[in-house]
Amino acid sequence: MNIKNRILTLCEQRYMSLNKLAEISCLNQSTLQNIISRDSTTTVDTIEKVCEGLNITLADFFTESELSAEALEELRIFKEYLHYKYMVKDK
């Protein structure tokens, strides 16, 4: 899997710029730019931060989907709904 292409695809599906992804992932913009423009290698920690910014798991990152951006967004919303509905609350 090409990490660069996967990040670009996931950002495109979410209509998100790399700068916005860097911001919400708590990464330097230069870190993402190096991955994209130089095809530089990266660490699992960096990919985990990207995943957090994209609100996906590492498994999601490494599993390419044939679903449309709209379907992926509906799945994300449903996942949040289920999490909220079944979340264990402190007593």
Distance bins in CASP14 RR format, pairs under 12 A and 6 or more apart:
PFRMAT RR
TARGET T0000
AUTHOR 0000-0000-0000
RMODE 2
METHOD distances of the structure
MODEL  1
1 7 0 0 0 0 0 1 0 0 0 0 0
1 9 0 0 0 0 0 1 0 0 0 0 0
1 10 0 0 0 0 0 1 0 0 0 0 0
1 47 0 0 0 0 0 1 0 0 0 0 0
1 58 0 0 0 0 0 1 0 0 0 0 0
1 61 0 0 0 0 1 0 0 0 0 0 0
1 62 1 0 0 1 0 0 0 0 0 0 0
1 63 0 0 0 0 1 0 0 0 0 0 0
1 64 1 0 0 1 0 0 0 0 0 0 0
2 8 0 0 0 0 1 0 0 0 0 0 0
2 9 0 0 0 0 1 0 0 0 0 0 0
2 35 0 0 0 0 0 1 0 0 0 0 0
2 36 0 0 0 0 0 1 0 0 0 0 0
2 39 0 0 0 0 1 0 0 0 0 0 0
2 41 0 0 0 0 0 1 0 0 0 0 0
2 42 0 0 0 0 0 1 0 0 0 0 0
2 62 0 0 0 0 0 1 0 0 0 0 0
2 64 0 0 0 0 0 1 0 0 0 0 0
3 9 0 0 0 0 0 1 0 0 0 0 0
3 10 0 0 0 0 0 1 0 0 0 0 0
3 32 0 0 0 0 0 1 0 0 0 0 0
3 34 0 0 0 0 0 1 0 0 0 0 0
3 35 1 0 0 1 0 0 0 0 0 0 0
3 36 0 0 0 0 1 0 0 0 0 0 0
3 38 0 0 0 0 0 1 0 0 0 0 0
3 39 0 0 0 0 1 0 0 0 0 0 0
3 40 0 0 0 0 1 0 0 0 0 0 0
3 41 0 0 0 0 1 0 0 0 0 0 0
3 42 1 0 0 1 0 0 0 0 0 0 0
3 43 0 0 0 0 0 1 0 0 0 0 0
3 44 0 0 0 0 0 1 0 0 0 0 0
3 46 0 0 0 0 1 0 0 0 0 0 0
3 47 1 0 0 1 0 0 0 0 0 0 0
3 50 0 0 0 0 1 0 0 0 0 0 0
3 51 0 0 0 0 0 1 0 0 0 0 0
3 61 0 0 0 0 1 0 0 0 0 0 0
3 62 0 0 0 0 1 0 0 0 0 0 0
4 10 0 0 0 0 0 1 0 0 0 0 0
4 11 0 0 0 0 0 1 0 0 0 0 0
4 18 0 0 0 0 0 1 0 0 0 0 0
4 32 0 0 0 0 1 0 0 0 0 0 0
4 33 0 0 0 0 0 1 0 0 0 0 0
4 34 0 0 0 0 1 0 0 0 0 0 0
4 35 1 0 1 0 0 0 0 0 0 0 0
4 36 1 0 1 0 0 0 0 0 0 0 0
4 37 0 0 0 0 1 0 0 0 0 0 0
4 38 0 0 0 0 1 0 0 0 0 0 0
4 39 1 0 1 0 0 0 0 0 0 0 0
4 40 0 0 0 0 1 0 0 0 0 0 0
4 41 0 0 0 0 0 1 0 0 0 0 0
4 42 0 0 0 0 1 0 0 0 0 0 0
4 47 0 0 0 0 0 1 0 0 0 0 0
4 50 0 0 0 0 0 1 0 0 0 0 0
5 11 0 0 0 0 0 1 0 0 0 0 0
5 12 0 0 0 0 0 1 0 0 0 0 0
5 35 0 0 0 0 0 1 0 0 0 0 0
5 36 0 0 0 0 1 0 0 0 0 0 0
5 39 0 0 0 0 1 0 0 0 0 0 0
5 61 0 0 0 0 0 1 0 0 0 0 0
5 64 0 0 0 0 1 0 0 0 0 0 0
6 12 0 0 0 0 0 1 0 0 0 0 0
6 13 0 0 0 0 0 1 0 0 0 0 0
6 35 0 0 0 0 0 1 0 0 0 0 0
6 36 0 0 0 0 0 1 0 0 0 0 0
6 42 0 0 0 0 0 1 0 0 0 0 0
6 47 0 0 0 0 1 0 0 0 0 0 0
6 50 0 0 0 0 1 0 0 0 0 0 0
6 51 0 0 0 0 0 1 0 0 0 0 0
6 54 0 0 0 0 0 1 0 0 0 0 0
6 56 0 0 0 0 0 1 0 0 0 0 0
6 58 0 0 0 0 0 1 0 0 0 0 0
6 60 0 0 0 0 0 1 0 0 0 0 0
6 61 1 0 0 1 0 0 0 0 0 0 0
6 62 1 0 0 1 0 0 0 0 0 0 0
6 63 0 0 0 0 0 1 0 0 0 0 0
6 64 1 0 0 1 0 0 0 0 0 0 0
6 65 0 0 0 0 0 1 0 0 0 0 0
7 13 0 0 0 0 0 1 0 0 0 0 0
7 14 0 0 0 0 0 1 0 0 0 0 0
7 16 0 0 0 0 0 1 0 0 0 0 0
7 17 0 0 0 0 0 1 0 0 0 0 0
7 18 1 0 0 1 0 0 0 0 0 0 0
7 21 1 0 0 1 0 0 0 0 0 0 0
7 22 0 0 0 0 0 1 0 0 0 0 0
7 25 0 0 0 0 0 1 0 0 0 0 0
7 27 0 0 0 0 0 1 0 0 0 0 0
7 31 0 0 0 0 0 1 0 0 0 0 0
7 32 1 0 0 1 0 0 0 0 0 0 0
7 33 0 0 0 0 0 1 0 0 0 0 0
7 34 0 0 0 0 0 1 0 0 0 0 0
7 35 1 0 0 1 0 0 0 0 0 0 0
7 36 1 0 0 1 0 0 0 0 0 0 0
7 37 0 0 0 0 0 1 0 0 0 0 0
7 39 0 0 0 0 0 1 0 0 0 0 0
7 42 0 0 0 0 1 0 0 0 0 0 0
7 46 0 0 0 0 0 1 0 0 0 0 0
7 47 0 0 0 0 1 0 0 0 0 0 0
7 49 0 0 0 0 0 1 0 0 0 0 0
7 50 1 0 0 1 0 0 0 0 0 0 0
7 51 0 0 0 0 0 1 0 0 0 0 0
7 53 0 0 0 0 0 1 0 0 0 0 0
7 54 0 0 0 0 1 0 0 0 0 0 0
7 56 0 0 0 0 0 1 0 0 0 0 0
7 61 0 0 0 0 1 0 0 0 0 0 0
7 62 0 0 0 0 0 1 0 0 0 0 0
8 14 0 0 0 0 0 1 0 0 0 0 0
8 16 0 0 0 0 0 1 0 0 0 0 0
8 17 0 0 0 0 0 1 0 0 0 0 0
8 18 0 0 0 0 1 0 0 0 0 0 0
8 21 0 0 0 0 0 1 0 0 0 0 0
8 32 0 0 0 0 0 1 0 0 0 0 0
8 33 0 0 0 0 0 1 0 0 0 0 0
8 35 0 0 0 0 1 0 0 0 0 0 0
8 36 1 0 0 1 0 0 0 0 0 0 0
8 37 0 0 0 0 0 1 0 0 0 0 0
8 39 0 0 0 0 0 1 0 0 0 0 0
8 50 0 0 0 0 0 1 0 0 0 0 0
8 54 0 0 0 0 0 1 0 0 0 0 0
9 16 0 0 0 0 0 1 0 0 0 0 0
9 36 0 0 0 0 0 1 0 0 0 0 0
9 54 0 0 0 0 0 1 0 0 0 0 0
9 56 0 0 0 0 0 1 0 0 0 0 0
9 61 0 0 0 0 0 1 0 0 0 0 0
9 64 1 0 0 1 0 0 0 0 0 0 0
9 65 0 0 0 0 1 0 0 0 0 0 0
9 66 0 0 0 0 0 1 0 0 0 0 0
9 67 0 0 0 0 0 1 0 0 0 0 0
9 69 0 0 0 0 1 0 0 0 0 0 0
9 72 0 0 0 0 0 1 0 0 0 0 0
10 16 0 0 0 0 1 0 0 0 0 0 0
10 18 0 0 0 0 0 1 0 0 0 0 0
10 21 0 0 0 0 1 0 0 0 0 0 0
10 25 0 0 0 0 0 1 0 0 0 0 0
10 32 0 0 0 0 0 1 0 0 0 0 0
10 47 0 0 0 0 0 1 0 0 0 0 0
10 50 0 0 0 0 1 0 0 0 0 0 0
10 51 0 0 0 0 1 0 0 0 0 0 0
10 53 0 0 0 0 1 0 0 0 0 0 0
10 54 1 0 1 0 0 0 0 0 0 0 0
10 55 0 0 0 0 0 1 0 0 0 0 0
10 56 1 0 0 1 0 0 0 0 0 0 0
10 60 0 0 0 0 1 0 0 0 0 0 0
10 61 1 0 0 1 0 0 0 0 0 0 0
10 62 0 0 0 0 0 1 0 0 0 0 0
10 63 0 0 0 0 0 1 0 0 0 0 0
10 64 0 0 0 0 1 0 0 0 0 0 0
10 65 0 0 0 0 1 0 0 0 0 0 0
10 69 0 0 0 0 1 0 0 0 0 0 0
10 72 0 0 0 0 1 0 0 0 0 0 0
10 73 0 0 0 0 0 1 0 0 0 0 0
10 76 0 0 0 0 0 1 0 0 0 0 0
11 17 1 0 0 1 0 0 0 0 0 0 0
11 18 1 0 0 1 0 0 0 0 0 0 0
11 19 0 0 0 0 0 1 0 0 0 0 0
11 20 0 0 0 0 1 0 0 0 0 0 0
11 21 1 0 1 0 0 0 0 0 0 0 0
11 22 0 0 0 0 0 1 0 0 0 0 0
11 24 0 0 0 0 0 1 0 0 0 0 0
11 25 0 0 0 0 0 1 0 0 0 0 0
11 32 0 0 0 0 1 0 0 0 0 0 0
11 35 0 0 0 0 0 1 0 0 0 0 0
11 36 0 0 0 0 1 0 0 0 0 0 0
11 50 0 0 0 0 1 0 0 0 0 0 0
11 53 0 0 0 0 0 1 0 0 0 0 0
11 54 1 0 0 1 0 0 0 0 0 0 0
11 56 0 0 0 0 0 1 0 0 0 0 0
11 69 0 0 0 0 0 1 0 0 0 0 0
12 18 0 0 0 0 0 1 0 0 0 0 0
12 21 0 0 0 0 0 1 0 0 0 0 0
12 54 0 0 0 0 0 1 0 0 0 0 0
12 68 0 0 0 0 0 1 0 0 0 0 0
12 69 1 0 0 1 0 0 0 0 0 0 0
12 72 0 0 0 0 0 1 0 0 0 0 0
13 21 0 0 0 0 0 1 0 0 0 0 0
13 54 0 0 0 0 1 0 0 0 0 0 0
13 55 0 0 0 0 0 1 0 0 0 0 0
13 56 0 0 0 0 0 1 0 0 0 0 0
13 60 0 0 0 0 0 1 0 0 0 0 0
13 64 0 0 0 0 0 1 0 0 0 0 0
13 65 0 0 0 0 1 0 0 0 0 0 0
13 66 0 0 0 0 0 1 0 0 0 0 0
13 67 0 0 0 0 1 0 0 0 0 0 0
13 68 0 0 0 0 1 0 0 0 0 0 0
13 69 1 0 1 0 0 0 0 0 0 0 0
13 70 0 0 0 0 1 0 0 0 0 0 0
13 71 0 0 0 0 1 0 0 0 0 0 0
13 72 1 0 1 0 0 0 0 0 0 0 0
13 73 0 0 0 0 1 0 0 0 0 0 0
13 75 0 0 0 0 0 1 0 0 0 0 0
13 76 0 0 0 0 0 1 0 0 0 0 0
14 20 0 0 0 0 1 0 0 0 0 0 0
14 21 0 0 0 0 1 0 0 0 0 0 0
14 24 0 0 0 0 0 1 0 0 0 0 0
14 50 0 0 0 0 0 1 0 0 0 0 0
14 53 0 0 0 0 1 0 0 0 0 0 0
14 54 1 0 0 1 0 0 0 0 0 0 0
14 55 0 0 0 0 1 0 0 0 0 0 0
14 56 0 0 0 0 1 0 0 0 0 0 0
14 69 1 0 0 1 0 0 0 0 0 0 0
14 70 0 0 0 0 0 1 0 0 0 0 0
14 72 0 0 0 0 1 0 0 0 0 0 0
14 73 1 0 0 1 0 0 0 0 0 0 0
14 76 0 0 0 0 1 0 0 0 0 0 0
15 21 0 0 0 0 0 1 0 0 0 0 0
15 69 1 0 0 1 0 0 0 0 0 0 0
15 70 0 0 0 0 0 1 0 0 0 0 0
15 72 0 0 0 0 0 1 0 0 0 0 0
15 73 0 0 0 0 1 0 0 0 0 0 0
16 22 0 0 0 0 0 1 0 0 0 0 0
16 23 0 0 0 0 1 0 0 0 0 0 0
16 24 0 0 0 0 1 0 0 0 0 0 0
16 25 0 0 0 0 0 1 0 0 0 0 0
16 32 0 0 0 0 0 1 0 0 0 0 0
16 50 0 0 0 0 0 1 0 0 0 0 0
16 53 0 0 0 0 1 0 0 0 0 0 0
16 54 1 0 0 1 0 0 0 0 0 0 0
16 55 0 0 0 0 0 1 0 0 0 0 0
16 69 0 0 0 0 0 1 0 0 0 0 0
16 73 0 0 0 0 0 1 0 0 0 0 0
17 23 0 0 0 0 1 0 0 0 0 0 0
17 24 0 0 0 0 0 1 0 0 0 0 0
17 29 0 0 0 0 1 0 0 0 0 0 0
17 32 0 0 0 0 0 1 0 0 0 0 0
17 33 0 0 0 0 0 1 0 0 0 0 0
17 36 0 0 0 0 0 1 0 0 0 0 0
18 24 0 0 0 0 0 1 0 0 0 0 0
18 25 0 0 0 0 0 1 0 0 0 0 0
18 27 0 0 0 0 1 0 0 0 0 0 0
18 28 0 0 0 0 0 1 0 0 0 0 0
18 29 1 0 0 1 0 0 0 0 0 0 0
18 30 0 0 0 0 0 1 0 0 0 0 0
18 31 0 0 0 0 0 1 0 0 0 0 0
18 32 1 0 1 0 0 0 0 0 0 0 0
18 33 1 0 0 1 0 0 0 0 0 0 0
18 34 0 0 0 0 0 1 0 0 0 0 0
18 35 0 0 0 0 1 0 0 0 0 0 0
18 36 1 0 0 1 0 0 0 0 0 0 0
18 37 0 0 0 0 1 0 0 0 0 0 0
18 50 0 0 0 0 0 1 0 0 0 0 0
18 53 0 0 0 0 0 1 0 0 0 0 0
18 54 0 0 0 0 0 1 0 0 0 0 0
19 25 0 0 0 0 0 1 0 0 0 0 0
19 27 0 0 0 0 0 1 0 0 0 0 0
19 28 0 0 0 0 0 1 0 0 0 0 0
19 29 1 0 1 0 0 0 0 0 0 0 0
19 30 0 0 0 0 0 1 0 0 0 0 0
19 31 0 0 0 0 0 1 0 0 0 0 0
19 32 0 0 0 0 1 0 0 0 0 0 0
19 33 0 0 0 0 1 0 0 0 0 0 0
19 36 0 0 0 0 0 1 0 0 0 0 0
20 27 0 0 0 0 0 1 0 0 0 0 0
20 29 0 0 0 0 1 0 0 0 0 0 0
20 32 0 0 0 0 0 1 0 0 0 0 0
20 50 0 0 0 0 0 1 0 0 0 0 0
20 53 0 0 0 0 1 0 0 0 0 0 0
20 54 0 0 0 0 0 1 0 0 0 0 0
21 27 1 0 0 1 0 0 0 0 0 0 0
21 28 0 0 0 0 0 1 0 0 0 0 0
21 29 0 0 0 0 1 0 0 0 0 0 0
21 31 0 0 0 0 0 1 0 0 0 0 0
21 32 1 0 0 1 0 0 0 0 0 0 0
21 33 0 0 0 0 0 1 0 0 0 0 0
21 35 0 0 0 0 0 1 0 0 0 0 0
21 36 0 0 0 0 0 1 0 0 0 0 0
21 46 0 0 0 0 0 1 0 0 0 0 0
21 49 0 0 0 0 1 0 0 0 0 0 0
21 50 1 0 0 1 0 0 0 0 0 0 0
21 51 0 0 0 0 0 1 0 0 0 0 0
21 52 0 0 0 0 0 1 0 0 0 0 0
21 53 1 0 0 1 0 0 0 0 0 0 0
21 54 1 0 0 1 0 0 0 0 0 0 0
21 55 0 0 0 0 0 1 0 0 0 0 0
21 56 0 0 0 0 0 1 0 0 0 0 0
22 28 1 0 0 1 0 0 0 0 0 0 0
22 29 1 0 1 0 0 0 0 0 0 0 0
22 30 0 0 0 0 1 0 0 0 0 0 0
22 31 1 0 0 1 0 0 0 0 0 0 0
22 32 1 0 1 0 0 0 0 0 0 0 0
22 33 0 0 0 0 1 0 0 0 0 0 0
22 34 0 0 0 0 0 1 0 0 0 0 0
22 35 0 0 0 0 0 1 0 0 0 0 0
22 36 0 0 0 0 0 1 0 0 0 0 0
22 46 0 0 0 0 0 1 0 0 0 0 0
22 49 0 0 0 0 1 0 0 0 0 0 0
22 50 0 0 0 0 1 0 0 0 0 0 0
22 53 0 0 0 0 1 0 0 0 0 0 0
22 54 0 0 0 0 0 1 0 0 0 0 0
23 29 0 0 0 0 1 0 0 0 0 0 0
23 31 0 0 0 0 0 1 0 0 0 0 0
23 32 0 0 0 0 0 1 0 0 0 0 0
23 49 0 0 0 0 0 1 0 0 0 0 0
23 53 0 0 0 0 1 0 0 0 0 0 0
24 32 0 0 0 0 0 1 0 0 0 0 0
24 49 0 0 0 0 1 0 0 0 0 0 0
24 50 0 0 0 0 1 0 0 0 0 0 0
24 51 0 0 0 0 0 1 0 0 0 0 0
24 52 0 0 0 0 1 0 0 0 0 0 0
24 53 1 0 1 0 0 0 0 0 0 0 0
24 54 0 0 0 0 1 0 0 0 0 0 0
24 55 0 0 0 0 1 0 0 0 0 0 0
25 31 0 0 0 0 1 0 0 0 0 0 0
25 32 1 0 0 1 0 0 0 0 0 0 0
25 35 0 0 0 0 0 1 0 0 0 0 0
25 45 0 0 0 0 0 1 0 0 0 0 0
25 46 0 0 0 0 1 0 0 0 0 0 0
25 47 0 0 0 0 1 0 0 0 0 0 0
25 48 0 0 0 0 1 0 0 0 0 0 0
25 49 1 0 1 0 0 0 0 0 0 0 0
25 50 1 0 1 0 0 0 0 0 0 0 0
25 51 0 0 0 0 1 0 0 0 0 0 0
25 52 1 0 0 1 0 0 0 0 0 0 0
25 53 1 0 1 0 0 0 0 0 0 0 0
25 54 1 0 0 1 0 0 0 0 0 0 0
25 55 0 0 0 0 0 1 0 0 0 0 0
25 56 0 0 0 0 0 1 0 0 0 0 0
26 32 0 0 0 0 0 1 0 0 0 0 0
26 45 0 0 0 0 0 1 0 0 0 0 0
26 46 0 0 0 0 0 1 0 0 0 0 0
26 48 0 0 0 0 0 1 0 0 0 0 0
26 49 1 0 0 1 0 0 0 0 0 0 0
26 50 0 0 0 0 0 1 0 0 0 0 0
26 52 0 0 0 0 1 0 0 0 0 0 0
26 53 0 0 0 0 1 0 0 0 0 0 0
27 33 0 0 0 0 0 1 0 0 0 0 0
27 34 0 0 0 0 0 1 0 0 0 0 0
27 35 0 0 0 0 1 0 0 0 0 0 0
27 36 0 0 0 0 0 1 0 0 0 0 0
27 42 0 0 0 0 0 1 0 0 0 0 0
27 43 0 0 0 0 0 1 0 0 0 0 0
27 45 0 0 0 0 1 0 0 0 0 0 0
27 46 1 0 0 1 0 0 0 0 0 0 0
27 47 0 0 0 0 0 1 0 0 0 0 0
27 48 0 0 0 0 0 1 0 0 0 0 0
27 49 1 0 1 0 0 0 0 0 0 0 0
27 50 1 0 0 1 0 0 0 0 0 0 0
27 51 0 0 0 0 0 1 0 0 0 0 0
27 52 0 0 0 0 1 0 0 0 0 0 0
27 53 0 0 0 0 1 0 0 0 0 0 0
27 54 0 0 0 0 0 1 0 0 0 0 0
28 34 0 0 0 0 1 0 0 0 0 0 0
28 35 0 0 0 0 0 1 0 0 0 0 0
28 46 0 0 0 0 0 1 0 0 0 0 0
28 49 0 0 0 0 0 1 0 0 0 0 0
29 35 0 0 0 0 0 1 0 0 0 0 0
29 36 0 0 0 0 0 1 0 0 0 0 0
29 37 0 0 0 0 0 1 0 0 0 0 0
30 36 0 0 0 0 0 1 0 0 0 0 0
30 37 0 0 0 0 1 0 0 0 0 0 0
30 38 0 0 0 0 0 1 0 0 0 0 0
30 40 0 0 0 0 0 1 0 0 0 0 0
30 46 0 0 0 0 0 1 0 0 0 0 0
31 37 0 0 0 0 0 1 0 0 0 0 0
31 38 0 0 0 0 0 1 0 0 0 0 0
31 40 0 0 0 0 1 0 0 0 0 0 0
31 41 0 0 0 0 0 1 0 0 0 0 0
31 42 1 0 0 1 0 0 0 0 0 0 0
31 43 0 0 0 0 1 0 0 0 0 0 0
31 45 0 0 0 0 0 1 0 0 0 0 0
31 46 1 0 0 1 0 0 0 0 0 0 0
31 47 0 0 0 0 0 1 0 0 0 0 0
31 49 0 0 0 0 1 0 0 0 0 0 0
31 50 0 0 0 0 1 0 0 0 0 0 0
32 38 0 0 0 0 0 1 0 0 0 0 0
32 40 0 0 0 0 0 1 0 0 0 0 0
32 42 0 0 0 0 1 0 0 0 0 0 0
32 46 0 0 0 0 1 0 0 0 0 0 0
32 47 0 0 0 0 0 1 0 0 0 0 0
32 49 0 0 0 0 1 0 0 0 0 0 0
32 50 1 0 0 1 0 0 0 0 0 0 0
32 53 0 0 0 0 0 1 0 0 0 0 0
32 54 0 0 0 0 0 1 0 0 0 0 0
33 39 0 0 0 0 0 1 0 0 0 0 0
33 40 0 0 0 0 1 0 0 0 0 0 0
33 42 0 0 0 0 0 1 0 0 0 0 0
34 40 1 0 1 0 0 0 0 0 0 0 0
34 41 0 0 0 0 1 0 0 0 0 0 0
34 42 0 0 0 0 1 0 0 0 0 0 0
34 43 0 0 0 0 0 1 0 0 0 0 0
34 46 0 0 0 0 1 0 0 0 0 0 0
35 41 0 0 0 0 1 0 0 0 0 0 0
35 42 1 0 1 0 0 0 0 0 0 0 0
35 43 0 0 0 0 0 1 0 0 0 0 0
35 46 1 0 0 1 0 0 0 0 0 0 0
35 47 0 0 0 0 1 0 0 0 0 0 0
35 49 0 0 0 0 0 1 0 0 0 0 0
35 50 0 0 0 0 1 0 0 0 0 0 0
36 42 0 0 0 0 0 1 0 0 0 0 0
36 50 0 0 0 0 0 1 0 0 0 0 0
40 46 0 0 0 0 0 1 0 0 0 0 0
41 47 0 0 0 0 0 1 0 0 0 0 0
42 48 0 0 0 0 0 1 0 0 0 0 0
42 49 0 0 0 0 1 0 0 0 0 0 0
42 50 0 0 0 0 1 0 0 0 0 0 0
42 61 0 0 0 0 0 1 0 0 0 0 0
43 49 0 0 0 0 1 0 0 0 0 0 0
43 50 0 0 0 0 0 1 0 0 0 0 0
44 50 0 0 0 0 0 1 0 0 0 0 0
44 51 0 0 0 0 0 1 0 0 0 0 0
44 58 1 0 0 1 0 0 0 0 0 0 0
44 61 0 0 0 0 0 1 0 0 0 0 0
44 62 0 0 0 0 0 1 0 0 0 0 0
45 51 0 0 0 0 0 1 0 0 0 0 0
45 52 0 0 0 0 0 1 0 0 0 0 0
45 58 0 0 0 0 0 1 0 0 0 0 0
46 52 0 0 0 0 0 1 0 0 0 0 0
46 53 0 0 0 0 0 1 0 0 0 0 0
46 58 0 0 0 0 0 1 0 0 0 0 0
46 61 0 0 0 0 0 1 0 0 0 0 0
47 53 0 0 0 0 0 1 0 0 0 0 0
47 54 0 0 0 0 0 1 0 0 0 0 0
47 56 0 0 0 0 0 1 0 0 0 0 0
47 57 0 0 0 0 0 1 0 0 0 0 0
47 58 1 0 0 1 0 0 0 0 0 0 0
47 59 0 0 0 0 0 1 0 0 0 0 0
47 60 0 0 0 0 0 1 0 0 0 0 0
47 61 1 0 0 1 0 0 0 0 0 0 0
47 62 0 0 0 0 1 0 0 0 0 0 0
48 54 0 0 0 0 0 1 0 0 0 0 0
48 56 0 0 0 0 0 1 0 0 0 0 0
48 57 0 0 0 0 1 0 0 0 0 0 0
48 58 1 0 0 1 0 0 0 0 0 0 0
48 59 0 0 0 0 0 1 0 0 0 0 0
48 60 0 0 0 0 0 1 0 0 0 0 0
48 61 0 0 0 0 1 0 0 0 0 0 0
48 62 0 0 0 0 0 1 0 0 0 0 0
49 56 0 0 0 0 0 1 0 0 0 0 0
49 58 0 0 0 0 0 1 0 0 0 0 0
49 61 0 0 0 0 0 1 0 0 0 0 0
50 56 0 0 0 0 1 0 0 0 0 0 0
50 57 0 0 0 0 0 1 0 0 0 0 0
50 58 0 0 0 0 1 0 0 0 0 0 0
50 60 0 0 0 0 0 1 0 0 0 0 0
50 61 1 0 0 1 0 0 0 0 0 0 0
50 62 0 0 0 0 0 1 0 0 0 0 0
51 57 1 0 0 1 0 0 0 0 0 0 0
51 58 1 0 1 0 0 0 0 0 0 0 0
51 59 0 0 0 0 1 0 0 0 0 0 0
51 60 1 0 0 1 0 0 0 0 0 0 0
51 61 1 0 1 0 0 0 0 0 0 0 0
51 62 0 0 0 0 1 0 0 0 0 0 0
51 63 0 0 0 0 0 1 0 0 0 0 0
52 58 0 0 0 0 0 1 0 0 0 0 0
52 60 0 0 0 0 0 1 0 0 0 0 0
52 61 0 0 0 0 0 1 0 0 0 0 0
53 60 0 0 0 0 0 1 0 0 0 0 0
53 61 0 0 0 0 0 1 0 0 0 0 0
53 76 0 0 0 0 0 1 0 0 0 0 0
54 60 0 0 0 0 1 0 0 0 0 0 0
54 61 1 0 0 1 0 0 0 0 0 0 0
54 72 0 0 0 0 0 1 0 0 0 0 0
54 73 0 0 0 0 0 1 0 0 0 0 0
54 76 0 0 0 0 1 0 0 0 0 0 0
55 61 0 0 0 0 0 1 0 0 0 0 0
55 72 0 0 0 0 0 1 0 0 0 0 0
55 73 0 0 0 0 0 1 0 0 0 0 0
55 75 0 0 0 0 0 1 0 0 0 0 0
55 76 1 0 0 1 0 0 0 0 0 0 0
55 77 0 0 0 0 0 1 0 0 0 0 0
55 79 0 0 0 0 1 0 0 0 0 0 0
55 80 0 0 0 0 1 0 0 0 0 0 0
55 83 0 0 0 0 0 1 0 0 0 0 0
56 62 0 0 0 0 0 1 0 0 0 0 0
56 63 0 0 0 0 1 0 0 0 0 0 0
56 64 0 0 0 0 0 1 0 0 0 0 0
56 65 0 0 0 0 0 1 0 0 0 0 0
56 72 0 0 0 0 1 0 0 0 0 0 0
56 73 0 0 0 0 0 1 0 0 0 0 0
56 75 0 0 0 0 0 1 0 0 0 0 0
56 76 0 0 0 0 1 0 0 0 0 0 0
56 79 0 0 0 0 1 0 0 0 0 0 0
57 63 0 0 0 0 1 0 0 0 0 0 0
57 76 0 0 0 0 0 1 0 0 0 0 0
57 79 0 0 0 0 0 1 0 0 0 0 0
59 65 0 0 0 0 0 1 0 0 0 0 0
60 67 0 0 0 0 0 1 0 0 0 0 0
60 72 0 0 0 0 1 0 0 0 0 0 0
60 75 0 0 0 0 1 0 0 0 0 0 0
60 76 0 0 0 0 1 0 0 0 0 0 0
60 79 0 0 0 0 0 1 0 0 0 0 0
63 72 0 0 0 0 0 1 0 0 0 0 0
64 72 0 0 0 0 0 1 0 0 0 0 0
65 71 0 0 0 0 1 0 0 0 0 0 0
65 72 1 0 0 1 0 0 0 0 0 0 0
65 73 0 0 0 0 0 1 0 0 0 0 0
65 75 0 0 0 0 1 0 0 0 0 0 0
65 76 0 0 0 0 0 1 0 0 0 0 0
66 72 0 0 0 0 0 1 0 0 0 0 0
67 73 0 0 0 0 1 0 0 0 0 0 0
67 74 0 0 0 0 1 0 0 0 0 0 0
67 75 1 0 0 1 0 0 0 0 0 0 0
67 76 0 0 0 0 0 1 0 0 0 0 0
68 74 0 0 0 0 1 0 0 0 0 0 0
68 75 0 0 0 0 0 1 0 0 0 0 0
69 75 0 0 0 0 0 1 0 0 0 0 0
69 76 0 0 0 0 0 1 0 0 0 0 0
70 76 0 0 0 0 0 1 0 0 0 0 0
70 77 0 0 0 0 0 1 0 0 0 0 0
71 77 0 0 0 0 0 1 0 0 0 0 0
71 78 0 0 0 0 0 1 0 0 0 0 0
72 78 0 0 0 0 0 1 0 0 0 0 0
72 79 0 0 0 0 0 1 0 0 0 0 0
73 79 0 0 0 0 0 1 0 0 0 0 0
73 80 0 0 0 0 0 1 0 0 0 0 0
74 80 0 0 0 0 0 1 0 0 0 0 0
74 81 0 0 0 0 0 1 0 0 0 0 0
75 81 0 0 0 0 0 1 0 0 0 0 0
75 82 0 0 0 0 0 1 0 0 0 0 0
76 82 0 0 0 0 0 1 0 0 0 0 0
76 83 0 0 0 0 0 1 0 0 0 0 0
77 83 0 0 0 0 0 1 0 0 0 0 0
77 84 0 0 0 0 0 1 0 0 0 0 0
78 84 0 0 0 0 0 1 0 0 0 0 0
78 85 0 0 0 0 0 1 0 0 0 0 0
79 85 0 0 0 0 0 1 0 0 0 0 0
79 86 0 0 0 0 0 1 0 0 0 0 0
80 86 0 0 0 0 0 1 0 0 0 0 0
80 87 0 0 0 0 0 1 0 0 0 0 0
81 87 0 0 0 0 0 1 0 0 0 0 0
END
